[in-house]
Each structure stands twice: as C-alpha cells, then as structure tokens.
Amino acid sequence: MQNSVKSPVVFEGVGLHTGAPVRLVVRPAPAGAGIAFRRVDLTGSPVLKALWHNVMVSPLNTRLTNADGVTVSTVEHLMAALSGCGVHNALIDIDGPEVPILDGSAAAFVRGIVATGLHTDPAPMQAIEILREISVTQGAAFASLSPSTTLQIDFSIDFVDAAIGHQRKTLNMANGAFVRELCDSRTFCRSSDVDAMRAQGLALGGSMENAVVVDGDKILTPGGLRHADEAVRHKMLDALGDLYTAGAPILGRYTGSRAGHAMTNLLLRAVFAQPDAWRMVRCDANIAARLPGVGVSQADLVAVA
C-alpha cells in the first residue's frame, strides 16, 4: 500500500549553496500524489513535482524547475530520506529556493519521518521494474540500471586525495538498509574546491558542521569521519535520492562509477526514452517487502549519528 507521513514534519536550517535560512514542512498527501514541493514564499505558491523531467542539469546538486523558471535546489538528501523511509506521497512546503542542508546528511530528515510515523492509504503501490540494462557514459563517469528483484546500489569513486582515494560499496536497499548504513553519511568536498565554489556564489552555507572537508590525506572536519568509507556512502545516498525522481520505487541494480547528480538524471532520461526497458508493476506483498523503507523502525536509528 502507499504511505505518507501521519502529520506534518518541520525542518529548519540554511541552504548549502545560498546560505539563506529556510523552513521546510513535509505534509501528508493522498494516494497517487507523489512527491511535490510548494514554494510558499512566492505568489500563488507554485508547486514543483519531484520528477526526472523537471530536473535541471547541475553537477553539485539536484534542482527542480517548472515552466515559469521557479526552482527548488538540493532536494537529493530529503528525497533519499523519503525513499529510504518508504514515503510515497508528500507535499513539501518550503519558504525559499533551497532545501536546508542540516548536518550534510539525511539523518535528521529520517529521524523526523520515523518519529512522526507513516499513514498507510488503502491504495496499491506500484514500482518500476527494469527489464534490460541501460547505461550512460560521460568521460570517466558511468551509470547503469539493470534487472534485479530489489533495488541494489553499487557505487565506486576515485579521488586523488588520500583521505578518500578509491572506495566501492554495494548494498541491497531493502529492509531498512538505507537508514542503518547510509543516511548519516555527509556531503564532502576538497578544501581546494571551497574557494572556487564560493567565488561562483556557491557553498555560501557550507561549514565544518555540515560537510566533510578533506585536504590530501587529512580530514579537516572536527571529529573526523562517521564511517571509514563515508564518501562513497554519501554518493550512494545521493543516488538513491536522485533515483526517486523516477516517480516510484525502482526494482533494478544501479551501478555508478564516478557518477553524480547529472549522470543519474541522464540515466533516468535514457531509461524512460526506451519503453521496452522498463514496466510498471503492481506490488503484491512479496514485491512490497523488497522495496526501500519497508519495516523501518526506531531500532534502525540506534547507531545513526
């Protein structure tokens, strides 16, 4: 069955790139509504559906837009939390152009959703089943979706900084794996990139409190890492959030190598351009048990930072 939150969940913070304060409220929505953002700070409170064809290409975040040029940026961590907690329908009120970064991970979003609980609507859930492999490549970056009975994510990264280096991790995203394994992994950057981003008017809300900053073999962020492979775990978190713009949970294996937000969106566009590569399936109890977020509880949060 389809789920929404039982009652509104409020989050407040600053945008990672704008540095502006923002208040966000995840509200219940009826079956079939999907995930949508409502810009309550603008005249008419325009609504933006969190769907792949509304995503603007951006290397640093996932930005939604509509025909009038209204945008909501950095939606990926919240989208990952909604997917990983099994929230299928939600109306998200936001009073600014960017989702709050909070601690740089999805942990606070997850805690809020789990604490509030879910409302189950007596309406059947559908999932997107991948029928054949589709892949995209740009330079050294690669991403693909291939058939699988569950959503699996296989991600690898390579950075010259020894503090990150080569990392690879594979996870089956069913049975609360996102909450236990990925949701507290923070966004990261190289110290050499910070000045460049700020010169472009980006990362104005970034700090050591909401990002892991590395310099060569050193972790500059106080307290160090939450996981030895926190960087690749965060890339997997991003991928889960970006994949949720498909409009439904995916039954397929996502493989990413040096991939980012733009690559995952390019992959979704390639998949949906080929109708024989996927199909919508109605979820019986057996299929539903394999979706992200099924069975998530407070117990899954015990080890989360």
C-alpha positions in Angstrom: 0.0 0.0 0.0 1.0 3.6 -0.4 2.4 5.6 2.5 2.5 9.3 3.6 3.6 10.9 6.8 1.0 10.8 9.6 1.3 14.5 10.4 3.5 17.5 9.3 7.2 17.3 10.0 9.1 20.6 10.3 12.8 21.2 9.5 14.7 24.5 9.7 18.2 25.4 8.7 20.2 27.1 5.9 20.7 26.3 2.3 24.2 24.8 1.5 24.7 27.0 -1.6 22.5 30.0 -0.9 23.4 30.3 2.8 19.8 31.6 3.4 17.6 30.4 6.3 14.8 28.2 5.2 11.8 26.4 6.8 10.5 23.2 5.3 7.4 21.2 6.2 6.8 17.7 4.9 3.0 17.3 4.9 0.7 14.3 4.3 -0.6 13.8 0.8 -3.2 11.5 -0.7 -2.5 8.3 -2.6 -1.2 8.9 -6.1 0.0 12.4 -5.3 3.7 11.5 -5.4 6.3 13.9 -4.0 5.9 17.6 -4.7 7.5 20.9 -3.4 5.4 24.0 -2.9 7.2 27.4 -2.8 5.1 29.1 -0.1 7.3 32.3 -0.3 6.2 33.0 -3.8 2.9 34.5 -5.1 0.5 31.7 -5.9 2.6 29.1 -4.1 3.8 27.3 -7.2 4.1 23.5 -7.0 7.0 21.6 -8.5 6.7 17.8 -8.9 9.8 15.9 -7.9 10.2 14.1 -11.3 13.2 13.4 -13.5 11.9 15.6 -16.4 11.7 18.6 -14.0 15.4 18.3 -13.0 17.9 20.9 -14.3 21.3 19.6 -15.0 23.7 20.6 -12.2 27.0 18.9 -11.1 26.7 20.0 -7.4 23.0 19.3 -6.5 19.6 18.2 -7.9 17.5 21.2 -8.8 13.8 21.1 -9.7 12.2 23.7 -12.0 8.9 24.4 -13.7 7.8 26.1 -16.9 7.9 29.5 -15.2 11.5 29.1 -14.0 10.7 28.6 -10.4 13.3 26.3 -8.7 13.9 24.2 -5.6 17.5 23.1 -5.2 19.4 20.5 -3.2 16.5 18.1 -2.9 18.5 14.9 -3.0 19.0 14.3 0.7 15.4 14.8 1.5 14.4 12.6 -1.5 16.7 9.9 -0.2 15.1 10.0 3.2 11.6 9.8 1.8 12.6 6.8 -0.4 14.6 5.1 2.4 11.7 5.5 4.8 9.0 4.4 2.4 7.2 7.7 2.0 5.5 7.6 -1.4 3.3 10.7 -1.2 4.1 14.1 0.4 3.5 17.8 -0.2 6.6 19.7 0.9 6.1 23.4 1.8 9.3 25.4 1.6 9.8 29.1 2.0 13.0 29.5 0.0 14.8 28.2 -3.1 16.9 25.5 -1.4 16.3 22.6 1.0 18.1 23.1 4.3 21.4 21.2 4.4 21.1 20.4 8.2 24.2 18.3 9.0 25.0 17.5 5.4 23.4 14.0 5.5 19.8 12.7 5.5 19.9 11.6 9.2 17.8 14.5 10.6 15.2 14.0 7.8 15.0 10.3 8.6 14.7 10.9 12.4 11.8 13.3 11.8 9.9 11.0 9.5 10.4 7.9 11.7 9.4 9.8 14.8 6.2 11.1 13.1 5.3 7.7 11.6 3.6 6.8 8.4 -0.1 6.7 7.4 -0.9 3.8 5.0 -3.5 4.5 2.4 -5.6 1.6 1.1 -4.3 2.1 -2.5 -2.0 -0.3 -4.3 1.7 0.6 -4.6 3.4 0.4 -8.0 7.1 0.1 -8.8 9.3 0.5 -11.8 10.8 -2.8 -12.9 13.9 -2.6 -15.1 13.7 -5.1 -17.9 17.1 -4.7 -19.6 20.3 -2.9 -19.0 20.5 0.8 -19.9 23.8 2.7 -19.4 25.2 6.2 -20.0 28.9 7.3 -20.1 30.5 10.7 -19.9 34.2 10.7 -19.9 35.4 8.6 -17.0 31.9 8.6 -15.4 29.5 5.7 -15.9 26.0 4.8 -14.7 23.6 2.0 -15.5 20.4 0.3 -14.4 20.0 -3.4 -15.0 17.4 -6.0 -14.0 17.2 -7.0 -10.3 14.4 -8.3 -7.9 15.3 -5.5 -5.4 16.9 -2.0 -5.6 20.6 -2.5 -5.4 23.2 0.3 -5.5 26.8 -0.5 -6.5 29.0 2.7 -6.4 32.7 3.4 -6.8 34.6 6.6 -6.5 38.2 7.6 -7.1 39.8 10.8 -5.7 43.5 11.9 -5.7 43.1 12.9 -2.1 44.4 10.0 0.0 41.8 10.8 2.7 39.2 9.5 0.1 41.1 7.5 -2.6 39.3 4.6 -4.2 36.2 3.4 -2.5 33.5 1.0 -3.5 30.3 -0.3 -1.8 27.3 -2.4 -2.8 24.0 -2.5 -0.8 20.6 -4.1 -1.2 18.4 -1.2 -0.2 15.6 -3.3 1.2 14.8 -3.9 4.9 16.0 -0.5 6.3 19.5 -0.7 4.8 19.4 3.0 3.9 18.6 4.1 7.4 21.2 1.8 9.1 24.0 2.1 6.5 23.8 5.4 4.6 21.5 8.1 6.0 24.1 9.7 8.3 26.9 10.0 5.7 27.6 13.6 5.0 28.4 15.5 1.8 32.1 16.1 1.3 34.5 18.3 -0.7 38.1 19.0 -1.1 39.5 22.1 0.6 40.9 23.3 -2.7 37.4 23.4 -4.2 35.8 25.6 -1.4 37.2 28.9 -2.5 36.4 28.1 -6.2 32.8 27.4 -5.3 32.4 30.5 -3.2 33.8 32.6 -6.0 30.9 31.3 -8.1 28.4 32.2 -5.4 28.1 28.6 -4.2 28.6 26.8 -0.9 27.7 30.0 1.0 26.1 28.0 3.7 28.8 25.3 3.9 30.7 24.8 7.1 32.6 22.2 9.0 29.3 21.4 10.7 27.6 20.2 7.5 30.3 18.8 5.3 33.4 16.6 5.4 36.3 18.7 4.2 39.5 16.9 3.1 43.0 18.1 2.1 45.3 15.4 0.8 45.5 12.7 3.4 43.9 14.9 6.1 40.2 15.2 7.3 39.8 18.8 8.3 36.3 18.5 9.8 36.4 18.2 13.6 35.5 14.7 14.8 36.7 13.1 11.6 34.6 10.5 9.7 31.5 8.7 10.8 32.5 5.8 8.5 35.8 4.9 7.0 34.1 4.9 3.6 31.7 7.8 4.4 32.4 9.4 1.0 31.1 6.5 -1.1 28.2 6.0 1.2 27.2 9.6 0.7 27.4 9.2 -3.1 25.0 6.2 -2.7 22.7 8.4 -0.6 22.7 10.9 -3.4 22.0 8.3 -6.0 19.0 6.9 -4.0 17.5 10.4 -3.8 18.1 11.1 -7.4 16.6 7.8 -8.5 13.4 8.6 -6.5 12.7 11.3 -9.1 11.7 8.4 -11.3 8.3 8.8 -9.6 8.1 5.4 -8.0 10.5 2.9 -6.3 12.8 1.1 -8.7 13.4 -2.6 -8.9 16.8 -2.7 -10.5 20.5 -2.6 -9.9 22.1 0.8 -10.2 25.8 0.8 -10.9 27.7 4.1 -10.7 31.4 4.9 -11.2 32.5 8.5 -10.7 28.8 9.4 -11.3 27.0 12.4 -9.9 23.6 14.0 -10.0 23.7 14.9 -13.7 24.7 11.4 -14.6 21.9 9.8 -12.7 19.3 12.1 -14.3 20.8 11.4 -17.7 20.4 7.7 -17.0 16.7 8.1 -16.0 16.1 10.1 -19.2 17.7 7.2 -21.2 15.6 4.6 -19.4 12.3 6.4 -19.9 13.1 7.1 -23.6 13.0 3.3 -24.2 9.6 1.9 -23.2 10.8 -1.7 -23.7 13.5 -1.2 -20.9 11.0 -0.9 -18.0 7.4 -1.5 -16.9 5.2 -0.6 -14.0 4.3 -3.5 -11.8 1.6 -3.6 -9.1 3.2 -4.5 -5.8 1.9 -7.6 -4.0 3.2 -8.4 -0.5 6.2 -10.2 -1.9 7.3 -7.3 -4.1 6.5 -4.7 -1.5 8.7 -6.5 1.1 11.7 -5.8 -1.2 11.2 -2.0 -1.5 13.3 0.6 0.3 11.7 1.7 3.6 9.6 -1.4 4.4 9.9 -2.2 8.1 12.0 0.8 9.1 11.7 1.5 12.8 13.3 3.4 15.6 15.6 0.4 16.2 17.3 1.1 12.9 18.3 4.6 14.1 20.3 3.3 17.2 23.7 3.5 15.5 22.9 6.6 13.4 25.0 9.7 14.3 
